[in-house]
């Protein structure tokens, strides 16, 4: 099979943003970093456009990226009330250890970090592969292989194969090789190297799907499966 192999190189020093005021504007996208009054990054904080439901969540390093229609929008940041209460009690909250996966290889973690924009590291040292499959002939053996789960954005039951939806696979730890089927919008973002711009909910579900793999990861556009 002539399946293209995606080489994932982990980049260090990308998005080194030091903004306590959170934001810069570039092509209607706000990117920034949320920190506390001591300059410590605040992970998993909710970031919203004031007066709207448009928002996202900071990653484990306190970084976020948010699309806006025009410059001048105000940003509202909220953090977990439980995190604040624990801190007030003098408890140290470990937000780093759980960011390392015991399931995914460094290859998969680098793909998720660099392509989807959600930071994750691996406790493992094995090397696996990320394959991009773009033709029906190449996809058919994967789709028909019941040892490889196919994870769809939605309505997985519409396809005659061993499958689930992205979000429904959350918490599962039984898959070796995983095939993530990209819907039209996500596939276009993938080709444009801009999956980090996906809506927060979609991006999180895609992260869940890709991080189910213990071994190789296959990416297939949905139109090839139909």
N, C-alpha and C positions, 0 to 999 in steps of 0.2 A: 504494500500500500504506500502510496505517495502522500503520506500525511506530514504536514509541516510541523516541525517541532519548535515551540516557542522558547527561545532562550531568555531566561529571566536573570537579570543582573541586579543585585541589591545595591541601591545607591545610598550613600551616606551623605548627610549634609543637605539633603533636599528639604525645602520648606523650613529653613531655619529662620523663623519669624519671631522677633522679640517685640511684641506690641502689647502693652498693658491696656491700651485703648482698643484693642481687638482687630482693627480692620484697615485694609487698603482696597482701593478700587481698581479693577482692570477688566475692561470689557463686561461690565455689569456683573462681575463676580467679586464677592467680598471674601477675602482669605485672611485669616488671623489666628491668634493664639490667645486663649483665655488663661489668665494667671490670677493668683491671689495677691494680697498686698505685699507679700514677700517675694513675688516673682516666681512662685512655684506653679507649674502647669496644673490646671484643673481638668481632669479627664471626665468624659461622659456628662458634661454640662449641656443643657438645652439652650440652643441659640435661635432666637426668633426675630423676624422683622416685626417691629412694634405695631400693634393693631391688626395683625394678620395671623394666619395659621401657617405661614411659610417658615420653615425652620429646619434645623439639622442638629446633630450632636457632635460634640468634640470627641476626638479620638483619645487614645491613652496618653498622648503627649500634649493634650489640650488644644490641638489644631482643628480648624474647621474651614469649610469652603461652602459658600452660600450664594446662590444666584439672586440678584435683585433687578428690578426693572429700571431703576434710576439711582444715581448717587444721592446721598442725603438722607437715606432711610436710617432710622434708629434701630439699633440692635438691643434686644433684651436677652440677658443671660440668667439662667436659673440653674442651681445645682441641687443635688439630692438633699432633702431635709435630714435624712438619716445620716448621711455623710457628715453634715454640719454638726449634728448632735453628738456623734461619736468623737469628732474632733474636739468639741467643747468638753467632753469627758476625759480628754487626755489620751484617748486611744489612737494608735497609729494605724492608719488604713492602708493595707497593702493593695495597690492598684496595678502592680507590675507583674507579680508572679502568675496571675491568671491570664496574662497577656501572652504567655508562652504555651504553645500547644504540645501535648503529648501524643497527638494523633498525626498531625500534618508534618511533612518533611520540610526542611528549609527551602526547597524549591517551591512548594505550594505556598508557604508563608511569604516568600519574596514576591510571588505573583500577586497575592492578595494585597500586600502592602503597596507595591509599585503600580499595579494596574487598577485596583479597586479603590485604594486610598484609605484602607483601614489597617492600622498597624498591628501586626502579629508576628511573633517569633516562634521558633521551634526548640524543643528540648532534644530533638533527634539530630542525627548527623548524616542520615542516608540521603542519597541523591535520587530523585524521581523525575518524571517528565510531565510537561504540560503540552498537549498536542492540540492543534487546531485542525479540525476536520471540516472541509467545506464542499465536498461533493457527495452525491447520493451513493455512489459506488463505494467510497471510503467509509461512509457512515453506516451502511447496511450491516456489516458484521458486528459493529458496536451496538447498534440498536437491537439486533436480534440476540445478543449475548445476555443471558439472564444472570450472569455473574457480575455484570456491570449495571448499576442502577442509573436510570436516566432521570435527572431532576429538571422539571419544567417550571417556568415562571407561574403558570396557572393552568387549570384544566388538564392535568396530566392524564386523566381517564379518557381523554379524547384520542389518545395514541395507544396503539396496540403493542405495548411493550412493558417491561418491568420498570415502573416509574413512580415518582412522587412529585409533589410541588416543592419548590425551593424551601419555603418557610416551614413546611410540614416535616422536613428532615431535621429540624433543630433538635439537638440533644441526642441524636442517634450516633452510635459508634460501632456499627457493624459492617461498614462498607470498606472494601479494599480499593479497587479502582472505581472512579466516579465519572459519569458523563453529565456535564451541565449543558442543557439546551438553552441557547440564548434567544429570547424573543426579538422581534425586529428592532425595537428601539435600543435594547441593550447591545445587540450585535453591531448596530451602527456606531454606538459609543465605543465599543471595543475596537472597531476598525480605525476610529479616529483617535484612539488612545485617550479617551476622556470618560471612562466609566466612573471615575471619581466625581463626575458631575451629575450622576444619576440621583433621583430623589432619595432622601435618607432611608425611607422604608424599603425601596427596591434594592438599594445598595446593601443594606443589612441582610436582606433575604439572599442576595447573591453571595455575600460573604459566608452565610450559613451553608449554602449549597457547596461552594468550593472547598470549604474547610471540613467537609465530611470525608474527604479522600485520605486514606492511609498510604496510598501508592500513587499511581499516575492519575492525571486529570485530563479529560477530553472536553473540548469546547466545540459545540456543533450549533450552527444557526438553525432555528426552528423550521425555516422554509425547506431545509434539506430533509427533515424528518417527515414532513407531510406527504 
